[in-house]
Amino acid sequence: MADGRKMIRFTLNGRPAATDVAPHENLIEVLQRDFALHGARVSCGQGLCGCCTVVVDGVATSGCLFLAPFADGTSIETVEGLAHGDTLDPIQTAFLENAAFQCGFCTPGFILMTRELLDRIPDPSDDEIRHYLSGNLCRCAAYPEIITAVRAAARDRAPAKA
């Protein structure tokens, strides 16, 4: 393409996706513009707040820093991909039931980071939760509710004891 744009192909929330991107575009810009996915948002633009969190090849990633051309051949998951039809993921449900948000701007990033945390540490302590989520910032200071939601999600994901 004459302006340096490149066609990329990847898996997006479990489905094949393709679009053309400019060399300088970040992943969040492309997800919003071409796929109308607005859960992840650019806030600080420096990868310091967690609002832009997406999962790339199984790893939570700052989408504002991830250049879109590098998404070629990857698997990308956004907060919109967690629900199964009208059924929310247990982590999403825990955040709702525990009012772990106020304005909701940071919530998608916290939810994706919580999933990664619980995949790695199924029953985290409060200190482990705080440490793992330390890269995500909530300007409304809903931190106590977020900790409660993560604990609830961990309980909901735990295998039933016989």
PAVO-362155 format. One record per residue (C-alpha): residue number from 1; residue in one letter; x, y, z. Coordinates in nm, 3 decimals. Example, Ala and Ser with C-alpha at 12.3 -4.5 7.8 and 13.67 -1.06 7.14 Angstrom:
2
R	nr	rest	east	north	up
R	1	A	1.230	-0.450	0.780 $
R	2	S	1.367	-0.106	0.714 $
***
This chain:
162
R	nr	rest	east	north	up
R	1	M	0.000	0.000	0.000 $
R	2	A	0.137	0.338	-0.099 $
R	3	D	0.106	0.511	0.239 $
R	4	G	0.291	0.236	0.425 $
R	5	R	-0.026	0.067	0.542 $
R	6	K	-0.009	-0.307	0.592 $
R	7	M	-0.279	-0.575	0.594 $
R	8	I	-0.275	-0.774	0.917 $
R	9	R	-0.464	-1.091	1.002 $
R	10	F	-0.523	-1.215	1.354 $
R	11	T	-0.777	-1.383	1.579 $
R	12	L	-0.998	-1.138	1.767 $
R	13	N	-1.209	-1.272	2.052 $
R	14	G	-1.197	-1.617	1.896 $
R	15	R	-1.282	-1.514	1.541 $
R	16	P	-1.064	-1.443	1.237 $
R	17	A	-1.007	-1.073	1.174 $
R	18	A	-0.821	-0.864	0.920 $
R	19	T	-0.763	-0.496	0.861 $
R	20	D	-0.506	-0.261	0.718 $
R	21	V	-0.301	-0.049	0.955 $
R	22	A	-0.047	0.229	0.937 $
R	23	P	0.298	0.164	1.086 $
R	24	H	0.242	0.413	1.370 $
R	25	E	-0.106	0.303	1.481 $
R	26	N	-0.147	0.138	1.817 $
R	27	L	-0.371	-0.160	1.877 $
R	28	I	-0.637	0.034	2.068 $
R	29	E	-0.685	0.279	1.781 $
R	30	V	-0.741	-0.011	1.540 $
R	31	L	-0.973	-0.205	1.773 $
R	32	Q	-1.189	0.103	1.822 $
R	33	R	-1.188	0.226	1.461 $
R	34	D	-1.217	-0.099	1.269 $
R	35	F	-1.396	-0.331	1.511 $
R	36	A	-1.602	-0.090	1.730 $
R	37	L	-1.447	-0.238	2.045 $
R	38	H	-1.433	0.040	2.302 $
R	39	G	-1.378	-0.151	2.628 $
R	40	A	-1.004	-0.085	2.631 $
R	41	R	-0.931	0.283	2.631 $
R	42	V	-0.631	0.507	2.598 $
R	43	S	-0.593	0.710	2.914 $
R	44	C	-0.231	0.788	2.997 $
R	45	G	-0.091	0.684	2.658 $
R	46	Q	0.223	0.557	2.830 $
R	47	G	0.127	0.206	2.944 $
R	48	L	0.113	0.312	3.308 $
R	49	C	-0.256	0.302	3.400 $
R	50	G	-0.396	-0.027	3.266 $
R	51	C	-0.704	0.124	3.097 $
R	52	C	-0.582	0.000	2.759 $
R	53	T	-0.526	-0.362	2.867 $
R	54	V	-0.589	-0.629	2.605 $
R	55	V	-0.465	-0.987	2.595 $
R	56	V	-0.222	-1.070	2.315 $
R	57	D	-0.129	-1.436	2.279 $
R	58	G	-0.240	-1.500	2.636 $
R	59	V	-0.051	-1.213	2.797 $
R	60	A	-0.210	-0.893	2.930 $
R	61	T	-0.062	-0.611	2.724 $
R	62	S	-0.080	-0.231	2.718 $
R	63	G	-0.268	-0.179	2.392 $
R	64	C	-0.170	0.188	2.376 $
R	65	L	0.196	0.086	2.340 $
R	66	F	0.144	-0.220	2.119 $
R	67	L	0.191	-0.119	1.757 $
R	68	A	-0.090	-0.262	1.546 $
R	69	P	0.135	-0.405	1.272 $
R	70	F	0.280	-0.642	1.533 $
R	71	A	-0.067	-0.792	1.585 $
R	72	D	-0.030	-0.983	1.257 $
R	73	G	-0.064	-1.354	1.332 $
R	74	T	-0.155	-1.309	1.698 $
R	75	S	-0.459	-1.394	1.905 $
R	76	I	-0.616	-1.090	2.070 $
R	77	E	-0.881	-1.088	2.339 $
R	78	T	-1.065	-0.785	2.468 $
R	79	V	-1.305	-0.751	2.758 $
R	80	E	-1.589	-0.777	2.506 $
R	81	G	-1.474	-1.132	2.427 $
R	82	L	-1.511	-1.263	2.783 $
R	83	A	-1.888	-1.301	2.786 $
R	84	H	-2.050	-1.601	2.623 $
R	85	G	-2.352	-1.457	2.446 $
R	86	D	-2.562	-1.291	2.716 $
R	87	T	-2.378	-1.474	2.996 $
R	88	L	-2.106	-1.271	3.160 $
R	89	D	-1.776	-1.423	3.261 $
R	90	P	-1.766	-1.494	3.638 $
R	91	I	-1.508	-1.218	3.681 $
R	92	Q	-1.738	-0.967	3.511 $
R	93	T	-2.022	-1.084	3.734 $
R	94	A	-1.808	-1.050	4.047 $
R	95	F	-1.718	-0.692	3.954 $
R	96	L	-2.087	-0.607	3.903 $
R	97	E	-2.210	-0.782	4.217 $
R	98	N	-1.944	-0.615	4.431 $
R	99	A	-1.977	-0.268	4.274 $
R	100	A	-1.605	-0.278	4.191 $
R	101	F	-1.622	0.036	3.981 $
R	102	Q	-1.762	0.385	3.986 $
R	103	C	-1.714	0.551	3.650 $
R	104	G	-1.613	0.220	3.485 $
R	105	F	-1.334	0.369	3.273 $
R	106	C	-1.065	0.142	3.422 $
R	107	T	-1.286	-0.163	3.480 $
R	108	P	-1.212	-0.355	3.156 $
R	109	G	-0.840	-0.344	3.229 $
R	110	F	-0.893	-0.459	3.587 $
R	111	I	-1.113	-0.745	3.468 $
R	112	L	-0.858	-0.871	3.216 $
R	113	M	-0.574	-0.842	3.468 $
R	114	T	-0.786	-1.025	3.725 $
R	115	R	-0.836	-1.309	3.482 $
R	116	E	-0.462	-1.334	3.421 $
R	117	L	-0.401	-1.322	3.798 $
R	118	L	-0.651	-1.599	3.872 $
R	119	D	-0.515	-1.811	3.589 $
R	120	R	-0.171	-1.788	3.751 $
R	121	I	-0.269	-1.776	4.120 $
R	122	P	-0.616	-1.931	4.167 $
R	123	D	-0.647	-1.830	4.534 $
R	124	P	-0.446	-1.509	4.577 $
R	125	S	-0.396	-1.327	4.905 $
R	126	D	-0.497	-0.962	4.931 $
R	127	D	-0.129	-0.866	4.903 $
R	128	E	-0.091	-1.077	4.587 $
R	129	I	-0.402	-0.913	4.440 $
R	130	R	-0.271	-0.564	4.519 $
R	131	H	0.071	-0.644	4.377 $
R	132	Y	-0.065	-0.805	4.059 $
R	133	L	-0.309	-0.523	3.990 $
R	134	S	-0.064	-0.246	4.085 $
R	135	G	-0.022	-0.149	3.718 $
R	136	N	-0.391	-0.064	3.693 $
R	137	L	-0.512	0.269	3.827 $
R	138	C	-0.863	0.362	3.937 $
R	139	R	-0.915	0.735	3.962 $
R	140	C	-1.240	0.682	4.155 $
R	141	A	-1.055	0.482	4.423 $
R	142	A	-1.277	0.173	4.410 $
R	143	Y	-0.982	-0.035	4.530 $
R	144	P	-1.153	-0.201	4.832 $
R	145	E	-1.441	-0.313	4.612 $
R	146	I	-1.199	-0.437	4.346 $
R	147	I	-1.017	-0.652	4.603 $
R	148	T	-1.353	-0.791	4.719 $
R	149	A	-1.454	-0.865	4.359 $
R	150	V	-1.128	-1.046	4.286 $
R	151	R	-1.174	-1.261	4.599 $
R	152	A	-1.534	-1.337	4.493 $
R	153	A	-1.423	-1.429	4.142 $
R	154	A	-1.155	-1.658	4.285 $
R	155	R	-1.421	-1.833	4.499 $
R	156	D	-1.653	-1.865	4.197 $
R	157	R	-1.375	-2.019	3.987 $
R	158	A	-1.259	-2.261	4.259 $
R	159	P	-1.354	-2.625	4.198 $
R	160	A	-1.636	-2.748	4.420 $
R	161	K	-1.511	-2.940	4.723 $
R	162	A	-1.671	-3.279	4.778 $
***
